[in-house]
Amino acid sequence: MADISDALTIAVSDLSVVGFDDTEIATMTSPQLTTVRQPLREMGMVALRTALRLASGEKIESHHIELATELVIRESTLASWPPLT
């Protein structure tokens, strides 16, 4: 694990690393991993609601649903340059 930590430390000085799903392990790495957080609870509610509608015979107009994600910035990303305002 030390080799991975050393490699990430070197990589962070040159580039940004971003993961997906914002699992708990993202905060346990060194450096902590920047991630994209998905609205898992909302995704589950939409899935259940859709399944219940289908089970009751309703037609679903669209199979495409967009939910907002959140960028959780931690130590694995470089500061943007020039700074965002």
Z-matrix of the N, CA and C atoms (Angstrom, degrees):
N
C 1 1.449
C 2 1.527 1 110.94
N 3 1.312 2 117.83 1 -29.94
C 4 1.458 3 120.77 2 179.39
C 5 1.519 4 110.67 3 -63.04
N 6 1.333 5 117.20 4 -37.01
C 7 1.464 6 120.39 5 178.29
C 8 1.514 7 111.21 6 -62.18
N 9 1.330 8 116.75 7 -41.27
C 10 1.462 9 120.84 8 178.41
C 11 1.519 10 109.70 9 -64.57
N 12 1.330 11 117.08 10 -44.96
C 13 1.454 12 121.53 11 179.27
C 14 1.524 13 111.09 12 -59.79
N 15 1.327 14 116.83 13 -44.11
C 16 1.468 15 120.66 14 178.43
C 17 1.518 16 110.70 15 -63.45
N 18 1.319 17 116.92 16 -42.95
C 19 1.466 18 121.01 17 -179.74
C 20 1.526 19 110.54 18 -63.89
N 21 1.338 20 117.15 19 -41.89
C 22 1.461 21 120.14 20 179.08
C 23 1.520 22 111.12 21 -65.62
N 24 1.319 23 117.55 22 -39.90
C 25 1.453 24 120.87 23 179.13
C 26 1.521 25 110.37 24 -61.09
N 27 1.309 26 116.52 25 -42.42
C 28 1.466 27 120.40 26 177.13
C 29 1.518 28 110.09 27 -66.22
N 30 1.338 29 117.07 28 -44.42
C 31 1.457 30 121.07 29 -178.37
C 32 1.521 31 111.84 30 -62.55
N 33 1.329 32 117.13 31 -39.68
C 34 1.463 33 120.51 32 -178.07
C 35 1.522 34 111.27 33 -64.03
N 36 1.311 35 116.91 34 -29.37
C 37 1.456 36 118.02 35 178.45
C 38 1.524 37 111.39 36 -71.20
N 39 1.340 38 117.65 37 -17.63
C 40 1.458 39 121.94 38 -177.76
C 41 1.526 40 114.10 39 -111.65
N 42 1.311 41 117.97 40 -25.75
C 43 1.459 42 120.74 41 -175.52
C 44 1.513 43 110.50 42 -155.26
N 45 1.313 44 114.53 43 173.35
C 46 1.463 45 120.39 44 178.66
C 47 1.521 46 109.58 45 -105.12
N 48 1.336 47 116.39 46 144.81
C 49 1.456 48 122.59 47 179.06
C 50 1.529 49 107.41 48 -122.22
N 51 1.345 50 115.88 49 128.51
C 52 1.461 51 120.69 50 -177.75
C 53 1.525 52 108.94 51 -128.99
N 54 1.318 53 116.27 52 134.01
C 55 1.456 54 121.71 53 176.79
C 56 1.519 55 110.19 54 -105.18
N 57 1.325 56 114.98 55 -174.86
C 58 1.462 57 119.81 56 -178.69
C 59 1.515 58 109.30 57 -134.79
N 60 1.287 59 117.98 58 147.59
C 61 1.462 60 128.00 59 176.69
C 62 1.518 61 113.96 60 92.90
N 63 1.314 62 119.97 61 -13.62
C 64 1.459 63 123.29 62 177.56
C 65 1.526 64 112.76 63 48.47
N 66 1.319 65 115.84 64 51.06
C 67 1.464 66 119.79 65 176.23
C 68 1.529 67 109.41 66 -73.42
N 69 1.305 68 116.06 67 163.29
C 70 1.463 69 121.63 68 -176.14
C 71 1.525 70 112.42 69 -58.31
N 72 1.318 71 116.84 70 -31.58
C 73 1.465 72 120.16 71 -177.59
C 74 1.537 73 111.71 72 -63.78
N 75 1.316 74 117.73 73 -22.16
C 76 1.474 75 120.71 74 178.95
C 77 1.525 76 111.50 75 -60.97
N 78 1.319 77 116.97 76 -28.34
C 79 1.469 78 120.62 77 178.99
C 80 1.522 79 112.25 78 -89.38
N 81 1.333 80 116.83 79 -9.43
C 82 1.466 81 121.06 80 -178.12
C 83 1.519 82 112.68 81 -95.40
N 84 1.328 83 116.78 82 -9.45
C 85 1.463 84 119.71 83 179.88
C 86 1.519 85 109.63 84 -83.14
N 87 1.290 86 115.77 85 164.14
C 88 1.453 87 120.61 86 176.21
C 89 1.527 88 107.95 87 -131.22
N 90 1.303 89 117.79 88 111.21
C 91 1.468 90 128.87 89 2.56
C 92 1.527 91 111.25 90 -73.41
N 93 1.328 92 116.45 91 158.90
C 94 1.460 93 120.49 92 177.79
C 95 1.522 94 109.36 93 -63.32
N 96 1.337 95 115.83 94 140.50
C 97 1.455 96 122.11 95 -172.45
C 98 1.524 97 112.54 96 -87.11
N 99 1.325 98 116.40 97 127.11
C 100 1.462 99 121.93 98 170.71
C 101 1.519 100 107.20 99 -69.14
N 102 1.334 101 117.39 100 136.96
C 103 1.458 102 120.40 101 -176.92
C 104 1.518 103 111.90 102 -140.46
N 105 1.315 104 114.36 103 167.70
C 106 1.460 105 121.73 104 171.10
C 107 1.525 106 106.31 105 -103.49
N 108 1.310 107 115.67 106 121.88
C 109 1.473 108 120.98 107 -179.24
C 110 1.525 109 109.22 108 -93.30
N 111 1.322 110 115.57 109 129.70
C 112 1.460 111 121.18 110 176.75
C 113 1.527 112 109.24 111 -97.38
N 114 1.332 113 117.57 112 149.32
C 115 1.467 114 120.51 113 178.83
C 116 1.536 115 110.03 114 -81.70
N 117 1.334 116 116.97 115 75.30
C 118 1.465 117 121.65 116 -172.04
C 119 1.525 118 112.95 117 -59.27
N 120 1.315 119 117.79 118 -41.62
C 121 1.469 120 120.72 119 179.69
C 122 1.531 121 110.10 120 -62.30
N 123 1.321 122 116.33 121 -46.46
C 124 1.463 123 121.01 122 179.41
C 125 1.532 124 111.02 123 -64.58
N 126 1.334 125 116.61 124 -38.30
C 127 1.463 126 120.59 125 177.50
C 128 1.536 127 110.23 126 -61.43
N 129 1.318 128 116.39 127 -42.11
C 130 1.456 129 121.05 128 178.50
C 131 1.520 130 112.25 129 -64.26
N 132 1.348 131 116.16 130 -41.43
C 133 1.468 132 120.03 131 179.24
C 134 1.526 133 111.12 132 -64.77
N 135 1.329 134 116.69 133 -42.11
C 136 1.468 135 120.78 134 178.93
C 137 1.530 136 109.96 135 -64.38
N 138 1.334 137 117.00 136 -42.59
C 139 1.464 138 121.03 137 179.46
C 140 1.524 139 111.02 138 -62.13
N 141 1.334 140 117.37 139 -45.23
C 142 1.460 141 121.15 140 179.45
C 143 1.522 142 110.95 141 -64.24
N 144 1.320 143 116.60 142 -45.31
C 145 1.464 144 120.81 143 179.40
C 146 1.534 145 110.63 144 -59.52
N 147 1.338 146 115.88 145 -42.84
C 148 1.464 147 120.52 146 179.27
C 149 1.528 148 110.64 147 -65.00
N 150 1.329 149 117.21 148 -44.10
C 151 1.466 150 121.02 149 179.40
C 152 1.528 151 111.17 150 -62.07
N 153 1.330 152 116.95 151 -41.62
C 154 1.465 153 120.29 152 178.60
C 155 1.528 154 111.43 153 -64.50
N 156 1.312 155 117.28 154 -39.79
C 157 1.467 156 120.64 155 177.80
C 158 1.521 157 110.67 156 -63.96
N 159 1.324 158 116.83 157 -44.61
C 160 1.463 159 120.82 158 178.76
C 161 1.530 160 110.67 159 -63.01
N 162 1.334 161 116.62 160 -41.18
C 163 1.465 162 121.18 161 -179.23
C 164 1.528 163 111.62 162 -64.66
N 165 1.339 164 116.54 163 -30.45
C 166 1.467 165 119.61 164 179.84
C 167 1.524 166 112.04 165 -87.99
N 168 1.342 167 115.93 166 4.00
C 169 1.464 168 119.83 167 175.88
C 170 1.520 169 115.09 168 89.81
N 171 1.319 170 117.24 169 3.58
C 172 1.470 171 119.60 170 178.40
C 173 1.523 172 110.63 171 -69.90
N 174 1.329 173 115.00 172 150.20
C 175 1.459 174 119.95 173 174.28
C 176 1.524 175 109.00 174 -88.61
N 177 1.303 176 115.63 175 137.99
C 178 1.467 177 120.97 176 176.83
C 179 1.523 178 106.84 177 -97.05
N 180 1.325 179 116.82 178 120.20
C 181 1.465 180 120.77 179 -176.60
C 182 1.520 181 112.87 180 -70.39
N 183 1.304 182 116.69 181 -36.83
C 184 1.457 183 120.03 182 -177.68
C 185 1.521 184 109.86 183 -134.78
N 186 1.313 185 115.83 184 137.13
C 187 1.462 186 120.29 185 175.64
C 188 1.524 187 110.63 186 -96.25
N 189 1.316 188 116.24 187 6.63
C 190 1.464 189 121.85 188 -178.73
C 191 1.522 190 108.68 189 -110.79
N 192 1.318 191 116.66 190 120.28
C 193 1.464 192 121.84 191 178.39
C 194 1.518 193 107.34 192 -129.94
N 195 1.316 194 116.74 193 130.25
C 196 1.468 195 121.00 194 178.44
C 197 1.517 196 110.03 195 -107.18
N 198 1.314 197 114.59 196 130.28
C 199 1.457 198 121.27 197 175.18
C 200 1.523 199 108.00 198 -122.63
N 201 1.300 200 116.43 199 147.50
C 202 1.467 201 120.75 200 -177.48
C 203 1.521 202 111.27 201 -72.18
N 204 1.319 203 115.66 202 140.77
C 205 1.459 204 122.15 203 172.24
C 206 1.526 205 107.61 204 -108.40
N 207 1.328 206 115.70 205 170.30
C 208 1.465 207 120.19 206 -179.65
C 209 1.525 208 109.16 207 -133.44
N 210 1.316 209 116.58 208 131.62
C 211 1.452 210 121.45 209 175.56
C 212 1.525 211 108.28 210 -84.88
N 213 1.326 212 116.47 211 119.83
C 214 1.465 213 122.02 212 -179.61
C 215 1.531 214 106.95 213 -104.23
N 216 1.311 215 116.05 214 102.54
C 217 1.461 216 121.13 215 -174.74
C 218 1.523 217 109.87 216 -85.02
N 219 1.337 218 113.66 217 125.20
C 220 1.457 219 120.50 218 177.50
C 221 1.531 220 108.45 219 -127.13
N 222 1.308 221 117.17 220 -152.00
C 223 1.465 222 121.57 221 -171.34
C 224 1.525 223 115.37 222 -80.10
N 225 1.324 224 119.35 223 -10.41
C 226 1.463 225 120.45 224 -173.92
C 227 1.524 226 113.41 225 -86.86
N 228 1.320 227 117.02 226 6.40
C 229 1.464 228 119.86 227 178.13
C 230 1.522 229 110.25 228 -120.62
N 231 1.312 230 114.09 229 144.73
C 232 1.465 231 120.61 230 176.72
C 233 1.513 232 109.21 231 -76.15
N 234 1.293 233 116.68 232 153.17
C 235 1.451 234 120.21 233 171.63
C 236 1.523 235 108.33 234 -65.99
N 237 1.313 236 116.21 235 140.97
C 238 1.469 237 118.22 236 -179.75
C 239 1.519 238 110.47 237 -70.80
N 240 1.298 239 115.94 238 147.15
C 241 1.452 240 120.47 239 176.85
C 242 1.508 241 109.12 240 -137.57
N 243 1.283 242 120.39 241 125.45
C 244 1.464 243 125.04 242 0.52
C 245 1.530 244 110.04 243 -69.88
N 246 1.320 245 116.33 244 158.83
C 247 1.469 246 119.64 245 -178.43
C 248 1.511 247 111.71 246 -58.00
N 249 1.335 248 115.71 247 141.98
C 250 1.465 249 120.35 248 175.97
C 251 1.512 250 108.77 249 -73.04
N 252 1.311 251 117.48 250 141.24
C 253 1.473 252 119.56 251 178.74
C 254 1.478 253 111.46 252 -115.05
